[in-house]
Amino acid sequence: MRRAFALGEGAPEVWVGDPLVSGDRASVEWWGVIAMNGEPHTFAGTAWIRFDEQGLVIEEHDYWHAAPGRIEPWPGWGAGSVA
């Protein structure tokens, strides 16, 4: 996530959802808007993380999507609940 937002100019706007945790694994949704060449771009994705016994990350995968323009999360996004 930090690498994607580092592509932008200035400070990004970032939202991070409540993590969903099960045993040694967690998933976290993230969303952000950055400016590139003066134009807004939106990135949204999910990080899938696995931890060791000390709580350190030992495996991490991200899946994300980018779109031109400014798109903010919808109401209730990232609440950590499953319907």
PDB file of N, CA, C and O in Angstrom:
ATOM      1  N   MET A   1       0.824  -1.180   0.000  1.00  0.00           N
ATOM      2  CA  MET A   1       0.000   0.000   0.000  1.00  0.00           C
ATOM      3  C   MET A   1       0.872   1.249   0.000  1.00  0.00           C
ATOM      4  O   MET A   1       0.614   2.189  -0.752  1.00  0.00           O
ATOM      5  N   ARG A   2       1.897   1.261   0.835  1.00  0.00           N
ATOM      6  CA  ARG A   2       2.762   2.446   0.895  1.00  0.00           C
ATOM      7  C   ARG A   2       3.446   2.714  -0.432  1.00  0.00           C
ATOM      8  O   ARG A   2       3.616   3.871  -0.817  1.00  0.00           O
ATOM      9  N   ARG A   3       3.846   1.651  -1.146  1.00  0.00           N
ATOM     10  CA  ARG A   3       4.498   1.848  -2.448  1.00  0.00           C
ATOM     11  C   ARG A   3       3.547   2.500  -3.441  1.00  0.00           C
ATOM     12  O   ARG A   3       3.938   3.392  -4.193  1.00  0.00           O
ATOM     13  N   ALA A   4       2.288   2.047  -3.440  1.00  0.00           N
ATOM     14  CA  ALA A   4       1.312   2.628  -4.372  1.00  0.00           C
ATOM     15  C   ALA A   4       1.084   4.098  -4.064  1.00  0.00           C
ATOM     16  O   ALA A   4       1.036   4.923  -4.975  1.00  0.00           O
ATOM     17  N   PHE A   5       0.941   4.432  -2.785  1.00  0.00           N
ATOM     18  CA  PHE A   5       0.669   5.818  -2.422  1.00  0.00           C
ATOM     19  C   PHE A   5       1.898   6.706  -2.588  1.00  0.00           C
ATOM     20  O   PHE A   5       1.760   7.920  -2.735  1.00  0.00           O
ATOM     21  N   ALA A   6       3.093   6.127  -2.568  1.00  0.00           N
ATOM     22  CA  ALA A   6       4.313   6.903  -2.770  1.00  0.00           C
ATOM     23  C   ALA A   6       4.428   7.405  -4.212  1.00  0.00           C
ATOM     24  O   ALA A   6       5.228   8.299  -4.490  1.00  0.00           O
ATOM     25  N   LEU A   7       3.650   6.848  -5.118  1.00  0.00           N
ATOM     26  CA  LEU A   7       3.662   7.305  -6.515  1.00  0.00           C
ATOM     27  C   LEU A   7       3.074   8.697  -6.657  1.00  0.00           C
ATOM     28  O   LEU A   7       3.348   9.393  -7.635  1.00  0.00           O
ATOM     29  N   GLY A   8       2.276   9.100  -5.696  1.00  0.00           N
ATOM     30  CA  GLY A   8       1.541  10.346  -5.802  1.00  0.00           C
ATOM     31  C   GLY A   8       2.321  11.563  -5.376  1.00  0.00           C
ATOM     32  O   GLY A   8       3.441  11.485  -4.872  1.00  0.00           O
ATOM     33  N   GLU A   9       1.681  12.691  -5.599  1.00  0.00           N
ATOM     34  CA  GLU A   9       2.235  13.989  -5.221  1.00  0.00           C
ATOM     35  C   GLU A   9       1.536  14.442  -3.946  1.00  0.00           C
ATOM     36  O   GLU A   9       0.315  14.329  -3.836  1.00  0.00           O
ATOM     37  N   GLY A  10       2.286  14.946  -2.995  1.00  0.00           N
ATOM     38  CA  GLY A  10       1.685  15.413  -1.752  1.00  0.00           C
ATOM     39  C   GLY A  10       1.220  14.256  -0.885  1.00  0.00           C
ATOM     40  O   GLY A  10       1.610  13.107  -1.093  1.00  0.00           O
ATOM     41  N   ALA A  11       0.386  14.576   0.085  1.00  0.00           N
ATOM     42  CA  ALA A  11      -0.099  13.562   1.026  1.00  0.00           C
ATOM     43  C   ALA A  11      -1.339  12.855   0.463  1.00  0.00           C
ATOM     44  O   ALA A  11      -2.267  13.518  -0.001  1.00  0.00           O
ATOM     45  N   PRO A  12      -1.363  11.526   0.499  1.00  0.00           N
ATOM     46  CA  PRO A  12      -2.553  10.814   0.041  1.00  0.00           C
ATOM     47  C   PRO A  12      -3.662  10.867   1.088  1.00  0.00           C
ATOM     48  O   PRO A  12      -3.398  11.082   2.271  1.00  0.00           O
ATOM     49  N   GLU A  13      -4.906  10.671   0.647  1.00  0.00           N
ATOM     50  CA  GLU A  13      -6.018  10.442   1.565  1.00  0.00           C
ATOM     51  C   GLU A  13      -6.155   8.934   1.666  1.00  0.00           C
ATOM     52  O   GLU A  13      -6.262   8.252   0.647  1.00  0.00           O
ATOM     53  N   VAL A  14      -6.153   8.400   2.893  1.00  0.00           N
ATOM     54  CA  VAL A  14      -6.140   6.951   3.080  1.00  0.00           C
ATOM     55  C   VAL A  14      -7.223   6.541   4.069  1.00  0.00           C
ATOM     56  O   VAL A  14      -7.412   7.182   5.103  1.00  0.00           O
ATOM     57  N   TRP A  15      -7.923   5.473   3.742  1.00  0.00           N
ATOM     58  CA  TRP A  15      -8.891   4.834   4.633  1.00  0.00           C
ATOM     59  C   TRP A  15      -8.441   3.394   4.823  1.00  0.00           C
ATOM     60  O   TRP A  15      -7.997   2.748   3.875  1.00  0.00           O
ATOM     61  N   VAL A  16      -8.555   2.892   6.048  1.00  0.00           N
ATOM     62  CA  VAL A  16      -8.210   1.499   6.345  1.00  0.00           C
ATOM     63  C   VAL A  16      -9.384   0.896   7.100  1.00  0.00           C
ATOM     64  O   VAL A  16      -9.822   1.434   8.117  1.00  0.00           O
ATOM     65  N   GLY A  17      -9.895  -0.236   6.592  1.00  0.00           N
ATOM     66  CA  GLY A  17     -11.030  -0.893   7.219  1.00  0.00           C
ATOM     67  C   GLY A  17     -10.629  -1.671   8.462  1.00  0.00           C
ATOM     68  O   GLY A  17      -9.446  -1.889   8.719  1.00  0.00           O
ATOM     69  N   ASP A  18     -11.629  -2.086   9.226  1.00  0.00           N
ATOM     70  CA  ASP A  18     -11.391  -2.936  10.385  1.00  0.00           C
ATOM     71  C   ASP A  18     -10.871  -4.286   9.898  1.00  0.00           C
ATOM     72  O   ASP A  18     -11.419  -4.846   8.948  1.00  0.00           O
ATOM     73  N   PRO A  19      -9.827  -4.818  10.529  1.00  0.00           N
ATOM     74  CA  PRO A  19      -9.303  -6.119  10.088  1.00  0.00           C
ATOM     75  C   PRO A  19     -10.266  -7.250  10.441  1.00  0.00           C
ATOM     76  O   PRO A  19     -10.965  -7.202  11.454  1.00  0.00           O
ATOM     77  N   LEU A  20     -10.285  -8.258   9.590  1.00  0.00           N
ATOM     78  CA  LEU A  20     -10.975  -9.507   9.884  1.00  0.00           C
ATOM     79  C   LEU A  20      -9.895 -10.498  10.285  1.00  0.00           C
ATOM     80  O   LEU A  20      -8.966 -10.741   9.514  1.00  0.00           O
ATOM     81  N   VAL A  21     -10.000 -11.076  11.482  1.00  0.00           N
ATOM     82  CA  VAL A  21      -8.940 -11.920  12.040  1.00  0.00           C
ATOM     83  C   VAL A  21      -9.472 -13.311  12.305  1.00  0.00           C
ATOM     84  O   VAL A  21     -10.576 -13.482  12.821  1.00  0.00           O
ATOM     85  N   SER A  22      -8.665 -14.314  11.943  1.00  0.00           N
ATOM     86  CA  SER A  22      -8.979 -15.706  12.238  1.00  0.00           C
ATOM     87  C   SER A  22      -7.668 -16.434  12.502  1.00  0.00           C
ATOM     88  O   SER A  22      -6.875 -16.648  11.586  1.00  0.00           O
ATOM     89  N   GLY A  23      -7.443 -16.815  13.766  1.00  0.00           N
ATOM     90  CA  GLY A  23      -6.209 -17.508  14.120  1.00  0.00           C
ATOM     91  C   GLY A  23      -4.999 -16.650  13.839  1.00  0.00           C
ATOM     92  O   GLY A  23      -4.887 -15.535  14.348  1.00  0.00           O
ATOM     93  N   ASP A  24      -4.077 -17.175  13.016  1.00  0.00           N
ATOM     94  CA  ASP A  24      -2.845 -16.446  12.699  1.00  0.00           C
ATOM     95  C   ASP A  24      -2.944 -15.630  11.416  1.00  0.00           C
ATOM     96  O   ASP A  24      -1.928 -15.187  10.882  1.00  0.00           O
ATOM     97  N   ARG A  25      -4.165 -15.427  10.919  1.00  0.00           N
ATOM     98  CA  ARG A  25      -4.367 -14.709   9.650  1.00  0.00           C
ATOM     99  C   ARG A  25      -5.298 -13.517   9.829  1.00  0.00           C
ATOM    100  O   ARG A  25      -6.161 -13.494  10.707  1.00  0.00           O
ATOM    101  N   ALA A  26      -5.091 -12.532   8.966  1.00  0.00           N
ATOM    102  CA  ALA A  26      -5.966 -11.358   8.965  1.00  0.00           C
ATOM    103  C   ALA A  26      -6.076 -10.831   7.543  1.00  0.00           C
ATOM    104  O   ALA A  26      -5.175 -11.019   6.725  1.00  0.00           O
ATOM    105  N   SER A  27      -7.183 -10.176   7.261  1.00  0.00           N
ATOM    106  CA  SER A  27      -7.326  -9.436   6.002  1.00  0.00           C
ATOM    107  C   SER A  27      -7.751  -8.019   6.355  1.00  0.00           C
ATOM    108  O   SER A  27      -8.537  -7.791   7.275  1.00  0.00           O
ATOM    109  N   VAL A  28      -7.208  -7.078   5.597  1.00  0.00           N
ATOM    110  CA  VAL A  28      -7.488  -5.668   5.854  1.00  0.00           C
ATOM    111  C   VAL A  28      -7.742  -4.980   4.513  1.00  0.00           C
ATOM    112  O   VAL A  28      -6.909  -5.027   3.608  1.00  0.00           O
ATOM    113  N   GLU A  29      -8.908  -4.341   4.402  1.00  0.00           N
ATOM    114  CA  GLU A  29      -9.206  -3.547   3.214  1.00  0.00           C
ATOM    115  C   GLU A  29      -8.595  -2.160   3.366  1.00  0.00           C
ATOM    116  O   GLU A  29      -8.554  -1.611   4.467  1.00  0.00           O
ATOM    117  N   TRP A  30      -8.124  -1.600   2.265  1.00  0.00           N
ATOM    118  CA  TRP A  30      -7.589  -0.240   2.290  1.00  0.00           C
ATOM    119  C   TRP A  30      -8.060   0.490   1.040  1.00  0.00           C
ATOM    120  O   TRP A  30      -8.414  -0.129   0.037  1.00  0.00           O
ATOM    121  N   TRP A  31      -8.057   1.805   1.119  1.00  0.00           N
ATOM    122  CA  TRP A  31      -8.573   2.655   0.045  1.00  0.00           C
ATOM    123  C   TRP A  31      -7.797   3.958   0.103  1.00  0.00           C
ATOM    124  O   TRP A  31      -7.502   4.446   1.193  1.00  0.00           O
ATOM    125  N   GLY A  32      -7.467   4.521  -1.021  1.00  0.00           N
ATOM    126  CA  GLY A  32      -6.771   5.791  -1.005  1.00  0.00           C
ATOM    127  C   GLY A  32      -6.925   6.563  -2.299  1.00  0.00           C
ATOM    128  O   GLY A  32      -7.196   5.999  -3.359  1.00  0.00           O
ATOM    129  N   VAL A  33      -6.745   7.866  -2.183  1.00  0.00           N
ATOM    130  CA  VAL A  33      -6.770   8.750  -3.349  1.00  0.00           C
ATOM    131  C   VAL A  33      -5.464   9.526  -3.344  1.00  0.00           C
ATOM    132  O   VAL A  33      -5.098  10.146  -2.346  1.00  0.00           O
ATOM    133  N   ILE A  34      -4.767   9.485  -4.470  1.00  0.00           N
ATOM    134  CA  ILE A  34      -3.521  10.231  -4.617  1.00  0.00           C
ATOM    135  C   ILE A  34      -3.620  11.120  -5.860  1.00  0.00           C
ATOM    136  O   ILE A  34      -4.459  10.895  -6.733  1.00  0.00           O
ATOM    137  N   ALA A  35      -2.761  12.120  -5.925  1.00  0.00           N
ATOM    138  CA  ALA A  35      -2.662  12.964  -7.118  1.00  0.00           C
ATOM    139  C   ALA A  35      -1.444  12.511  -7.915  1.00  0.00           C
ATOM    140  O   ALA A  35      -0.350  12.365  -7.370  1.00  0.00           O
ATOM    141  N   MET A  36      -1.646  12.293  -9.199  1.00  0.00           N
ATOM    142  CA  MET A  36      -0.556  11.963 -10.119  1.00  0.00           C
ATOM    143  C   MET A  36      -0.666  12.906 -11.302  1.00  0.00           C
ATOM    144  O   MET A  36      -1.696  12.958 -11.974  1.00  0.00           O
ATOM    145  N   ASN A  37       0.395  13.647 -11.550  1.00  0.00           N
ATOM    146  CA  ASN A  37       0.380  14.664 -12.611  1.00  0.00           C
ATOM    147  C   ASN A  37      -0.791  15.629 -12.421  1.00  0.00           C
ATOM    148  O   ASN A  37      -1.407  16.073 -13.390  1.00  0.00           O
ATOM    149  N   GLY A  38      -1.088  15.944 -11.160  1.00  0.00           N
ATOM    150  CA  GLY A  38      -2.136  16.900 -10.848  1.00  0.00           C
ATOM    151  C   GLY A  38      -3.549  16.347 -10.907  1.00  0.00           C
ATOM    152  O   GLY A  38      -4.499  17.082 -10.640  1.00  0.00           O
ATOM    153  N   GLU A  39      -3.718  15.079 -11.245  1.00  0.00           N
ATOM    154  CA  GLU A  39      -5.048  14.472 -11.368  1.00  0.00           C
ATOM    155  C   GLU A  39      -5.249  13.416 -10.281  1.00  0.00           C
ATOM    156  O   GLU A  39      -4.312  12.683  -9.966  1.00  0.00           O
ATOM    157  N   PRO A  40      -6.458  13.319  -9.696  1.00  0.00           N
ATOM    158  CA  PRO A  40      -6.700  12.309  -8.674  1.00  0.00           C
ATOM    159  C   PRO A  40      -6.793  10.908  -9.265  1.00  0.00           C
ATOM    160  O   PRO A  40      -7.311  10.721 -10.366  1.00  0.00           O
ATOM    161  N   HIS A  41      -6.287   9.930  -8.523  1.00  0.00           N
ATOM    162  CA  HIS A  41      -6.379   8.514  -8.870  1.00  0.00           C
ATOM    163  C   HIS A  41      -6.734   7.751  -7.602  1.00  0.00           C
ATOM    164  O   HIS A  41      -6.216   8.044  -6.525  1.00  0.00           O
ATOM    165  N   THR A  42      -7.618   6.772  -7.738  1.00  0.00           N
ATOM    166  CA  THR A  42      -8.089   5.994  -6.601  1.00  0.00           C
ATOM    167  C   THR A  42      -7.489   4.599  -6.648  1.00  0.00           C
ATOM    168  O   THR A  42      -7.435   3.971  -7.705  1.00  0.00           O
ATOM    169  N   PHE A  43      -7.037   4.118  -5.492  1.00  0.00           N
ATOM    170  CA  PHE A  43      -6.553   2.751  -5.315  1.00  0.00           C
ATOM    171  C   PHE A  43      -7.373   2.124  -4.198  1.00  0.00           C
ATOM    172  O   PHE A  43      -7.597   2.759  -3.167  1.00  0.00           O
ATOM    173  N   ALA A  44      -7.822   0.890  -4.386  1.00  0.00           N
ATOM    174  CA  ALA A  44      -8.540   0.160  -3.337  1.00  0.00           C
ATOM    175  C   ALA A  44      -8.081  -1.285  -3.388  1.00  0.00           C
ATOM    176  O   ALA A  44      -7.888  -1.843  -4.468  1.00  0.00           O
ATOM    177  N   GLY A  45      -7.906  -1.894  -2.219  1.00  0.00           N
ATOM    178  CA  GLY A  45      -7.436  -3.269  -2.212  1.00  0.00           C
ATOM    179  C   GLY A  45      -7.600  -3.927  -0.857  1.00  0.00           C
ATOM    180  O   GLY A  45      -8.168  -3.364   0.079  1.00  0.00           O
ATOM    181  N   THR A  46      -7.077  -5.144  -0.791  1.00  0.00           N
ATOM    182  CA  THR A  46      -7.095  -5.930   0.436  1.00  0.00           C
ATOM    183  C   THR A  46      -5.727  -6.552   0.639  1.00  0.00           C
ATOM    184  O   THR A  46      -5.128  -7.080  -0.298  1.00  0.00           O
ATOM    185  N   ALA A  47      -5.233  -6.488   1.871  1.00  0.00           N
ATOM    186  CA  ALA A  47      -3.991  -7.155   2.263  1.00  0.00           C
ATOM    187  C   ALA A  47      -4.365  -8.420   3.028  1.00  0.00           C
ATOM    188  O   ALA A  47      -5.178  -8.380   3.952  1.00  0.00           O
ATOM    189  N   TRP A  48      -3.768  -9.539   2.640  1.00  0.00           N
ATOM    190  CA  TRP A  48      -3.944 -10.835   3.313  1.00  0.00           C
ATOM    191  C   TRP A  48      -2.643 -11.123   4.046  1.00  0.00           C
ATOM    192  O   TRP A  48      -1.583 -11.198   3.425  1.00  0.00           O
ATOM    193  N   ILE A  49      -2.718 -11.284   5.365  1.00  0.00           N
ATOM    194  CA  ILE A  49      -1.511 -11.337   6.193  1.00  0.00           C
ATOM    195  C   ILE A  49      -1.546 -12.571   7.090  1.00  0.00           C
ATOM    196  O   ILE A  49      -2.599 -12.952   7.602  1.00  0.00           O
ATOM    197  N   ARG A  50      -0.364 -13.197   7.274  1.00  0.00           N
ATOM    198  CA  ARG A  50      -0.211 -14.309   8.215  1.00  0.00           C
ATOM    199  C   ARG A  50       0.898 -13.953   9.190  1.00  0.00           C
ATOM    200  O   ARG A  50       1.921 -13.396   8.790  1.00  0.00           O
ATOM    201  N   PHE A  51       0.704 -14.270  10.476  1.00  0.00           N
ATOM    202  CA  PHE A  51       1.635 -13.892  11.532  1.00  0.00           C
ATOM    203  C   PHE A  51       2.271 -15.124  12.178  1.00  0.00           C
ATOM    204  O   PHE A  51       1.691 -16.210  12.171  1.00  0.00           O
ATOM    205  N   ASP A  52       3.478 -14.937  12.738  1.00  0.00           N
ATOM    206  CA  ASP A  52       4.104 -16.008  13.509  1.00  0.00           C
ATOM    207  C   ASP A  52       3.678 -15.910  14.971  1.00  0.00           C
ATOM    208  O   ASP A  52       2.846 -15.074  15.324  1.00  0.00           O
ATOM    209  N   GLU A  53       4.250 -16.766  15.821  1.00  0.00           N
ATOM    210  CA  GLU A  53       3.873 -16.806  17.235  1.00  0.00           C
ATOM    211  C   GLU A  53       4.186 -15.505  17.966  1.00  0.00           C
ATOM    212  O   GLU A  53       3.547 -15.204  18.974  1.00  0.00           O
ATOM    213  N   GLN A  54       5.155 -14.725  17.482  1.00  0.00           N
ATOM    214  CA  GLN A  54       5.505 -13.447  18.110  1.00  0.00           C
ATOM    215  C   GLN A  54       4.681 -12.277  17.566  1.00  0.00           C
ATOM    216  O   GLN A  54       4.861 -11.136  17.994  1.00  0.00           O
ATOM    217  N   GLY A  55       3.789 -12.559  16.634  1.00  0.00           N
ATOM    218  CA  GLY A  55       2.965 -11.503  16.055  1.00  0.00           C
ATOM    219  C   GLY A  55       3.604 -10.784  14.883  1.00  0.00           C
ATOM    220  O   GLY A  55       3.088  -9.761  14.435  1.00  0.00           O
ATOM    221  N   LEU A  56       4.727 -11.304  14.372  1.00  0.00           N
ATOM    222  CA  LEU A  56       5.396 -10.689  13.224  1.00  0.00           C
ATOM    223  C   LEU A  56       4.832 -11.249  11.921  1.00  0.00           C
ATOM    224  O   LEU A  56       4.471 -12.424  11.845  1.00  0.00           O
ATOM    225  N   VAL A  57       4.759 -10.406  10.906  1.00  0.00           N
ATOM    226  CA  VAL A  57       4.248 -10.827   9.604  1.00  0.00           C
ATOM    227  C   VAL A  57       5.247 -11.785   8.953  1.00  0.00           C
ATOM    228  O   VAL A  57       6.430 -11.470   8.819  1.00  0.00           O
ATOM    229  N   ILE A  58       4.750 -12.964   8.549  1.00  0.00           N
ATOM    230  CA  ILE A  58       5.609 -13.920   7.847  1.00  0.00           C
ATOM    231  C   ILE A  58       5.150 -14.162   6.408  1.00  0.00           C
ATOM    232  O   ILE A  58       5.874 -14.760   5.612  1.00  0.00           O
ATOM    233  N   GLU A  59       3.952 -13.696   6.081  1.00  0.00           N
ATOM    234  CA  GLU A  59       3.446 -13.820   4.718  1.00  0.00           C
ATOM    235  C   GLU A  59       2.444 -12.701   4.484  1.00  0.00           C
ATOM    236  O   GLU A  59       1.629 -12.397   5.355  1.00  0.00           O
ATOM    237  N   GLU A  60       2.506 -12.085   3.297  1.00  0.00           N
ATOM    238  CA  GLU A  60       1.604 -10.975   2.998  1.00  0.00           C
ATOM    239  C   GLU A  60       1.370 -10.912   1.495  1.00  0.00           C
ATOM    240  O   GLU A  60       2.310 -10.975   0.702  1.00  0.00           O
ATOM    241  N   HIS A  61       0.116 -10.789   1.121  1.00  0.00           N
ATOM    242  CA  HIS A  61      -0.267 -10.656  -0.287  1.00  0.00           C
ATOM    243  C   HIS A  61      -1.278  -9.528  -0.389  1.00  0.00           C
ATOM    244  O   HIS A  61      -2.146  -9.386   0.472  1.00  0.00           O
ATOM    245  N   ASP A  62      -1.168  -8.729  -1.438  1.00  0.00           N
ATOM    246  CA  ASP A  62      -2.114  -7.646  -1.677  1.00  0.00           C
ATOM    247  C   ASP A  62      -2.760  -7.840  -3.031  1.00  0.00           C
ATOM    248  O   ASP A  62      -2.117  -8.245  -4.000  1.00  0.00           O
ATOM    249  N   TYR A  63      -4.049  -7.542  -3.076  1.00  0.00           N
ATOM    250  CA  TYR A  63      -4.786  -7.489  -4.325  1.00  0.00           C
ATOM    251  C   TYR A  63      -5.422  -6.117  -4.365  1.00  0.00           C
ATOM    252  O   TYR A  63      -6.064  -5.705  -3.399  1.00  0.00           O
ATOM    253  N   TRP A  64      -5.254  -5.393  -5.480  1.00  0.00           N
ATOM    254  CA  TRP A  64      -5.760  -4.035  -5.527  1.00  0.00           C
ATOM    255  C   TRP A  64      -6.182  -3.666  -6.937  1.00  0.00           C
ATOM    256  O   TRP A  64      -5.865  -4.344  -7.914  1.00  0.00           O
ATOM    257  N   HIS A  65      -6.908  -2.564  -6.998  1.00  0.00           N
ATOM    258  CA  HIS A  65      -7.405  -2.036  -8.262  1.00  0.00           C
ATOM    259  C   HIS A  65      -7.186  -0.527  -8.267  1.00  0.00           C
ATOM    260  O   HIS A  65      -7.296   0.123  -7.227  1.00  0.00           O
ATOM    261  N   ALA A  66      -6.882   0.018  -9.412  1.00  0.00           N
ATOM    262  CA  ALA A  66      -6.695   1.461  -9.551  1.00  0.00           C
ATOM    263  C   ALA A  66      -7.680   1.985 -10.595  1.00  0.00           C
ATOM    264  O   ALA A  66      -8.010   1.302 -11.565  1.00  0.00           O
ATOM    265  N   ALA A  67      -8.139   3.215 -10.368  1.00  0.00           N
ATOM    266  CA  ALA A  67      -9.049   3.849 -11.314  1.00  0.00           C
ATOM    267  C   ALA A  67      -8.757   5.341 -11.351  1.00  0.00           C
ATOM    268  O   ALA A  67      -8.422   5.930 -10.324  1.00  0.00           O
ATOM    269  N   PRO A  68      -8.880   5.959 -12.524  1.00  0.00           N
ATOM    270  CA  PRO A  68      -8.694   7.409 -12.586  1.00  0.00           C
ATOM    271  C   PRO A  68      -9.838   8.114 -11.872  1.00  0.00           C
ATOM    272  O   PRO A  68     -10.958   7.606 -11.820  1.00  0.00           O
ATOM    273  N   GLY A  69      -9.550   9.271 -11.331  1.00  0.00           N
ATOM    274  CA  GLY A  69     -10.571  10.066 -10.665  1.00  0.00           C
ATOM    275  C   GLY A  69     -10.608   9.826  -9.167  1.00  0.00           C
ATOM    276  O   GLY A  69      -9.894   8.979  -8.631  1.00  0.00           O
ATOM    277  N   ARG A  70     -11.455  10.591  -8.516  1.00  0.00           N
ATOM    278  CA  ARG A  70     -11.606  10.502  -7.066  1.00  0.00           C
ATOM    279  C   ARG A  70     -12.871   9.707  -6.755  1.00  0.00           C
ATOM    280  O   ARG A  70     -13.978  10.138  -7.075  1.00  0.00           O
ATOM    281  N   ILE A  71     -12.700   8.560  -6.140  1.00  0.00           N
ATOM    282  CA  ILE A  71     -13.816   7.712  -5.728  1.00  0.00           C
ATOM    283  C   ILE A  71     -13.612   7.424  -4.243  1.00  0.00           C
ATOM    284  O   ILE A  71     -12.613   6.814  -3.862  1.00  0.00           O
ATOM    285  N   GLU A  72     -14.549   7.856  -3.408  1.00  0.00           N
ATOM    286  CA  GLU A  72     -14.435   7.623  -1.972  1.00  0.00           C
ATOM    287  C   GLU A  72     -15.170   6.352  -1.590  1.00  0.00           C
ATOM    288  O   GLU A  72     -16.071   5.922  -2.310  1.00  0.00           O
ATOM    289  N   PRO A  73     -14.800   5.737  -0.460  1.00  0.00           N
ATOM    290  CA  PRO A  73     -15.527   4.547  -0.002  1.00  0.00           C
ATOM    291  C   PRO A  73     -16.995   4.862   0.257  1.00  0.00           C
ATOM    292  O   PRO A  73     -17.343   5.983   0.626  1.00  0.00           O
ATOM    293  N   TRP A  74     -17.838   3.880   0.065  1.00  0.00           N
ATOM    294  CA  TRP A  74     -19.278   4.035   0.292  1.00  0.00           C
ATOM    295  C   TRP A  74     -19.581   3.964   1.781  1.00  0.00           C
ATOM    296  O   TRP A  74     -18.761   3.451   2.543  1.00  0.00           O
ATOM    297  N   PRO A  75     -20.735   4.464   2.221  1.00  0.00           N
ATOM    298  CA  PRO A  75     -21.099   4.413   3.635  1.00  0.00           C
ATOM    299  C   PRO A  75     -21.078   2.971   4.150  1.00  0.00           C
ATOM    300  O   PRO A  75     -21.612   2.071   3.501  1.00  0.00           O
ATOM    301  N   GLY A  76     -20.471   2.757   5.300  1.00  0.00           N
ATOM    302  CA  GLY A  76     -20.385   1.433   5.899  1.00  0.00           C
ATOM    303  C   GLY A  76     -19.208   0.605   5.431  1.00  0.00           C
ATOM    304  O   GLY A  76     -18.971  -0.491   5.940  1.00  0.00           O
ATOM    305  N   TRP A  77     -18.460   1.128   4.452  1.00  0.00           N
ATOM    306  CA  TRP A  77     -17.293   0.401   3.968  1.00  0.00           C
ATOM    307  C   TRP A  77     -16.299   0.165   5.100  1.00  0.00           C
ATOM    308  O   TRP A  77     -16.135   1.016   5.975  1.00  0.00           O
ATOM    309  N   GLY A  78     -15.642  -0.979   5.083  1.00  0.00           N
ATOM    310  CA  GLY A  78     -14.554  -1.254   6.012  1.00  0.00           C
ATOM    311  C   GLY A  78     -14.984  -1.514   7.431  1.00  0.00           C
ATOM    312  O   GLY A  78     -14.166  -1.414   8.345  1.00  0.00           O
ATOM    313  N   ALA A  79     -16.253  -1.847   7.651  1.00  0.00           N
ATOM    314  CA  ALA A  79     -16.755  -2.023   9.016  1.00  0.00           C
ATOM    315  C   ALA A  79     -16.339  -3.342   9.637  1.00  0.00           C
ATOM    316  O   ALA A  79     -16.550  -3.546  10.832  1.00  0.00           O
ATOM    317  N   GLY A  80     -15.752  -4.247   8.856  1.00  0.00           N
ATOM    318  CA  GLY A  80     -15.267  -5.510   9.416  1.00  0.00           C
ATOM    319  C   GLY A  80     -16.343  -6.557   9.599  1.00  0.00           C
ATOM    320  O   GLY A  80     -16.082  -7.594  10.210  1.00  0.00           O
ATOM    321  N   SER A  81     -17.532  -6.330   9.098  1.00  0.00           N
ATOM    322  CA  SER A  81     -18.584  -7.333   9.234  1.00  0.00           C
ATOM    323  C   SER A  81     -18.786  -8.058   7.928  1.00  0.00           C
ATOM    324  O   SER A  81     -18.516  -7.518   6.855  1.00  0.00           O
ATOM    325  N   VAL A  82     -19.259  -9.274   8.022  1.00  0.00           N
ATOM    326  CA  VAL A  82     -19.541 -10.077   6.841  1.00  0.00           C
ATOM    327  C   VAL A  82     -21.050 -10.294   6.777  1.00  0.00           C
ATOM    328  O   VAL A  82     -21.665 -10.721   7.754  1.00  0.00           O
ATOM    329  N   ALA A  83     -21.638  -9.998   5.623  1.00  0.00           N
ATOM    330  CA  ALA A  83     -23.090 -10.136   5.475  1.00  0.00           C
ATOM    331  C   ALA A  83     -23.487 -11.581   5.275  1.00  0.00           C
ATOM    332  O   ALA A  83     -24.673 -11.881   5.133  1.00  0.00           O
TER     333      ALA A  83
END
